Amino acid sequence: MKPVRSKKDMQSELEAQVQAFVASGGNINQVERGKSGLDHEKPWINPFKSGETEKSPPRTPVPDVIAAIDARKSPKKNKPKRRSKPTKKWILDDFGEPVRWVWSDES
């Protein structure tokens, strides 16, 4: 089982790394709170495009390809009808009063 590192251990390790960086001649720039690295004059740049002038490639309509794929699909087979559960049916007398009930298989 891995030993659990406490937050205090991680903070002290990070502080030691920072001190070693400064001792070896590194420089730390102070940035005022709330300052962003993004330029407010420029809009966000899409990382998937190589340049600002690059346009997305034109799309090619492919309805015939889609129709061919749909034609290869096998049609859905009809499922056999499920046998319905028996239902309780009342047997009524001539005056519409229930006499008894029976189980019936028909719907």
MARFILUM-600700 format. One record per residue (C-alpha): x, y, z negated; chain. Coordinates in pm, whole numbers. Each point is the difference from the previous one (the first is absolute). Layout:
# residues N
<atom><x>X</x><y>Y</y><z>Z</z><mol>A</mol></atom>
...
//
This chain:
# residues 107
<atom><x>0</x><y>0</y><z>0</z><mol>A</mol></atom>
<atom><x>130</x><y>344</y><z>92</z><mol>A</mol></atom>
<atom><x>79</x><y>230</y><z>-289</z><mol>A</mol></atom>
<atom><x>-241</x><y>292</y><z>-18</z><mol>A</mol></atom>
<atom><x>170</x><y>337</y><z>41</z><mol>A</mol></atom>
<atom><x>-143</x><y>272</y><z>-214</z><mol>A</mol></atom>
<atom><x>-65</x><y>350</y><z>125</z><mol>A</mol></atom>
<atom><x>275</x><y>132</y><z>-225</z><mol>A</mol></atom>
<atom><x>252</x><y>-243</y><z>153</z><mol>A</mol></atom>
<atom><x>-93</x><y>109</y><z>354</z><mol>A</mol></atom>
<atom><x>25</x><y>370</y><z>-95</z><mol>A</mol></atom>
<atom><x>343</x><y>-45</y><z>-156</z><mol>A</mol></atom>
<atom><x>122</x><y>-197</y><z>305</z><mol>A</mol></atom>
<atom><x>-126</x><y>272</y><z>236</z><mol>A</mol></atom>
<atom><x>163</x><y>271</y><z>-214</z><mol>A</mol></atom>
<atom><x>332</x><y>-192</y><z>11</z><mol>A</mol></atom>
<atom><x>-23</x><y>-21</y><z>381</z><mol>A</mol></atom>
<atom><x>-68</x><y>375</y><z>26</z><mol>A</mol></atom>
<atom><x>296</x><y>79</y><z>-231</z><mol>A</mol></atom>
<atom><x>227</x><y>-228</y><z>207</z><mol>A</mol></atom>
<atom><x>-114</x><y>177</y><z>319</z><mol>A</mol></atom>
<atom><x>71</x><y>346</y><z>-146</z><mol>A</mol></atom>
<atom><x>335</x><y>-115</y><z>-144</z><mol>A</mol></atom>
<atom><x>111</x><y>-126</y><z>343</z><mol>A</mol></atom>
<atom><x>-58</x><y>345</y><z>151</z><mol>A</mol></atom>
<atom><x>-367</x><y>-27</y><z>99</z><mol>A</mol></atom>
<atom><x>-222</x><y>305</y><z>3</z><mol>A</mol></atom>
<atom><x>-363</x><y>20</y><z>-110</z><mol>A</mol></atom>
<atom><x>-214</x><y>278</y><z>147</z><mol>A</mol></atom>
<atom><x>-272</x><y>141</y><z>-221</z><mol>A</mol></atom>
<atom><x>-338</x><y>44</y><z>172</z><mol>A</mol></atom>
<atom><x>-270</x><y>215</y><z>-150</z><mol>A</mol></atom>
<atom><x>-313</x><y>-178</y><z>-119</z><mol>A</mol></atom>
<atom><x>-280</x><y>-37</y><z>259</z><mol>A</mol></atom>
<atom><x>231</x><y>59</y><z>297</z><mol>A</mol></atom>
<atom><x>-53</x><y>-236</y><z>294</z><mol>A</mol></atom>
<atom><x>252</x><y>-129</y><z>249</z><mol>A</mol></atom>
<atom><x>-249</x><y>51</y><z>284</z><mol>A</mol></atom>
<atom><x>3</x><y>316</y><z>208</z><mol>A</mol></atom>
<atom><x>-330</x><y>185</y><z>-25</z><mol>A</mol></atom>
<atom><x>51</x><y>161</y><z>341</z><mol>A</mol></atom>
<atom><x>15</x><y>-334</y><z>181</z><mol>A</mol></atom>
<atom><x>-286</x><y>-251</y><z>-2</z><mol>A</mol></atom>
<atom><x>56</x><y>-359</y><z>-102</z><mol>A</mol></atom>
<atom><x>198</x><y>-199</y><z>259</z><mol>A</mol></atom>
<atom><x>-117</x><y>-348</y><z>92</z><mol>A</mol></atom>
<atom><x>289</x><y>-239</y><z>-78</z><mol>A</mol></atom>
<atom><x>-110</x><y>-237</y><z>279</z><mol>A</mol></atom>
<atom><x>68</x><y>254</y><z>276</z><mol>A</mol></atom>
<atom><x>357</x><y>78</y><z>98</z><mol>A</mol></atom>
<atom><x>-63</x><y>366</y><z>79</z><mol>A</mol></atom>
<atom><x>-256</x><y>276</y><z>-22</z><mol>A</mol></atom>
<atom><x>-45</x><y>12</y><z>377</z><mol>A</mol></atom>
<atom><x>-63</x><y>-373</y><z>34</z><mol>A</mol></atom>
<atom><x>-358</x><y>-77</y><z>87</z><mol>A</mol></atom>
<atom><x>-175</x><y>-325</y><z>-71</z><mol>A</mol></atom>
<atom><x>1</x><y>-234</y><z>302</z><mol>A</mol></atom>
<atom><x>-318</x><y>-13</y><z>210</z><mol>A</mol></atom>
<atom><x>-237</x><y>-281</y><z>-84</z><mol>A</mol></atom>
<atom><x>-84</x><y>-264</y><z>256</z><mol>A</mol></atom>
<atom><x>-363</x><y>-112</y><z>20</z><mol>A</mol></atom>
<atom><x>-24</x><y>-381</y><z>-18</z><mol>A</mol></atom>
<atom><x>-369</x><y>-96</y><z>20</z><mol>A</mol></atom>
<atom><x>76</x><y>-284</y><z>245</z><mol>A</mol></atom>
<atom><x>255</x><y>-151</y><z>-241</z><mol>A</mol></atom>
<atom><x>-245</x><y>22</y><z>-288</z><mol>A</mol></atom>
<atom><x>-271</x><y>-158</y><z>214</z><mol>A</mol></atom>
<atom><x>235</x><y>-289</y><z>88</z><mol>A</mol></atom>
<atom><x>79</x><y>-57</y><z>-367</z><mol>A</mol></atom>
<atom><x>-369</x><y>4</y><z>-91</z><mol>A</mol></atom>
<atom><x>-75</x><y>-246</y><z>281</z><mol>A</mol></atom>
<atom><x>253</x><y>-249</y><z>-143</z><mol>A</mol></atom>
<atom><x>-165</x><y>-1</y><z>-339</z><mol>A</mol></atom>
<atom><x>-214</x><y>-302</y><z>-55</z><mol>A</mol></atom>
<atom><x>-366</x><y>75</y><z>-58</z><mol>A</mol></atom>
<atom><x>-132</x><y>-57</y><z>-346</z><mol>A</mol></atom>
<atom><x>-162</x><y>-336</y><z>-39</z><mol>A</mol></atom>
<atom><x>-348</x><y>-13</y><z>-139</z><mol>A</mol></atom>
<atom><x>1</x><y>-135</y><z>-348</z><mol>A</mol></atom>
<atom><x>-243</x><y>-282</y><z>-67</z><mol>A</mol></atom>
<atom><x>-308</x><y>120</y><z>-179</z><mol>A</mol></atom>
<atom><x>14</x><y>-50</y><z>-368</z><mol>A</mol></atom>
<atom><x>-272</x><y>-207</y><z>-142</z><mol>A</mol></atom>
<atom><x>-216</x><y>225</y><z>-207</z><mol>A</mol></atom>
<atom><x>-59</x><y>-74</y><z>-361</z><mol>A</mol></atom>
<atom><x>-337</x><y>-137</y><z>-97</z><mol>A</mol></atom>
<atom><x>-240</x><y>264</y><z>-124</z><mol>A</mol></atom>
<atom><x>-277</x><y>-14</y><z>-251</z><mol>A</mol></atom>
<atom><x>-346</x><y>27</y><z>164</z><mol>A</mol></atom>
<atom><x>-327</x><y>35</y><z>-179</z><mol>A</mol></atom>
<atom><x>-300</x><y>-212</y><z>94</z><mol>A</mol></atom>
<atom><x>-310</x><y>215</y><z>-30</z><mol>A</mol></atom>
<atom><x>-359</x><y>-104</y><z>-40</z><mol>A</mol></atom>
<atom><x>-290</x><y>134</y><z>207</z><mol>A</mol></atom>
<atom><x>-23</x><y>312</y><z>-214</z><mol>A</mol></atom>
<atom><x>374</x><y>88</y><z>28</z><mol>A</mol></atom>
<atom><x>84</x><y>-115</y><z>-351</z><mol>A</mol></atom>
<atom><x>330</x><y>-193</y><z>-38</z><mol>A</mol></atom>
<atom><x>-56</x><y>-368</y><z>-72</z><mol>A</mol></atom>
<atom><x>357</x><y>-128</y><z>3</z><mol>A</mol></atom>
<atom><x>329</x><y>59</y><z>174</z><mol>A</mol></atom>
<atom><x>209</x><y>-224</y><z>224</z><mol>A</mol></atom>
<atom><x>347</x><y>19</y><z>147</z><mol>A</mol></atom>
<atom><x>-1</x><y>68</y><z>374</z><mol>A</mol></atom>
<atom><x>294</x><y>-27</y><z>244</z><mol>A</mol></atom>
<atom><x>-150</x><y>228</y><z>263</z><mol>A</mol></atom>
<atom><x>60</x><y>375</y><z>-15</z><mol>A</mol></atom>
//
